[in-house]
Amino acid sequence: MVSRTRVARCACGGVTATAEGEPDIVVACHCTQCQRRTGGPFGVGAYFQRSAVTLAGATKIFVRAVEGSERTIANHFCPDCGSTVYWTLDLRPQHIGIAVGSFTDPAFKQPTRAVWAQHRHDWVALPADIPSFPKAAS
């Protein structure tokens, strides 16, 4: 099997995350912080093994607490254009989360789950085969 290489980029191209292979999990997150981070009703992240990701470009880091826990997430964003390309989080220390929109690939794998559905906008409907959890799922 041939390994697939994908490159995620910020809006100006200064920050990249190159991922080899397929993500372990793709998550749609409706939490209020992802809404603020993306400016949309939810964020979608693909989680790749750290060993499968090569990061390039200078980033600024914003570390925040995960709602209702002592865990944290560190968002890495471009200091020039402000795009969040990737993040790390305590819940998945072996992974790098990469913003699916940064790949600009309309054929990218759909989410395998949705989390923080308690904050989902009423008009957002994901496919019925995507399990949805009121809070974060491990």
Secondary structure, DSSP 8 states (H G I E B T S, - for coil): ----EEEEE-SSSS-EEEEES--SEEEEE--HHHHHHHSSS-EEEEEEEGGGEEEES--EEEEEE-TTSS-EEEEEE-TTT--EEEEEETT-TTEEEEEGGGG--TTS---SEEE-GGG--TT----TTS-B-SS---
